[in-house]
Amino acid sequence: MAWTLTADVGEYLTVAGPFLRTNAAEHTTIINAAEVVRLRGAGAYGDSPPLFGWWCERGSEPAAAFLHTPPHPVTFTLLAEPAAAELAEVLARLGRPLSGANADPVSAMVFATCWRARTAEEFTVTMRTRLYRLGSLRAPDPPPGGRARVASGPDRLLVMEWLERFQREAGAGEPSGVARAVDDRLSHGGITLWEGDDGPVSLAGMTRPVAGQVRVGPVYTPPRWRGRGFGAAATAAVSQAALDTGARDVVLFTDVANPVSNALYQRLGYRAIGDRVALGFVPPPP
């Protein structure tokens, strides 16, 4: 039983890809991040190189996988305790800095506890999220005024500004990597704007279709336009666009602590399928 590490996303997708695709909805974060690296190169998320890996039981096919695209937290699939502990040990031996971990609550806590024992770094819960899968899409009735349109180059600065606000309001600290993320989304029509009488009033994003699934998000409406149904309309429009790609699964994450968004997505036809936790690592004092 061991982890195999690689910096080669092509090798990773060849070896671990079949395992990840067996449950593409629950592995959406890893699948989509790996696809971005495959298409846009090792610098897709920042200057530090990404790292990938898979866990095998002696001679068997991969049974777990992880991905680390700094500055984002290390993200991994459901891990048995030995695999979680060994991953923490392997990454600590490499001296690889981690900002945190993102996984199902049990695996994340086992990994973080082992990471703390190895590095003396404490950890805190930064967000608890819930993964939803779309059943039958139900558009808002009645819909708000306006129409949906796909964002393009002239919308870049507006989309960047709104996504920076989104990150701050989500408690993610100072925004990072927004320009890269926006350029990537615009390159494949991955941002939909809801256009009101005076211009855009809400946005909703979606990932590329990969392994038969598309993930919706982020969704953001500036405060002055909230409470009018614009976010629901933008989400319904981008969800329909995701279905139009032929995706079998359309999924999205919500902040468990936000009852408004959780209720909204359920009204649109999304159903909860699992929870995750994001942990932040805090280096020990010098």
Summary of the structure (lengths in Angstrom):
residues: 286
radius of gyration: 19.0
end to end distance: 35.8
largest distance: 61.7
contacts: 928
relative contact order: 0.17
helix: 38%
strand: 30%
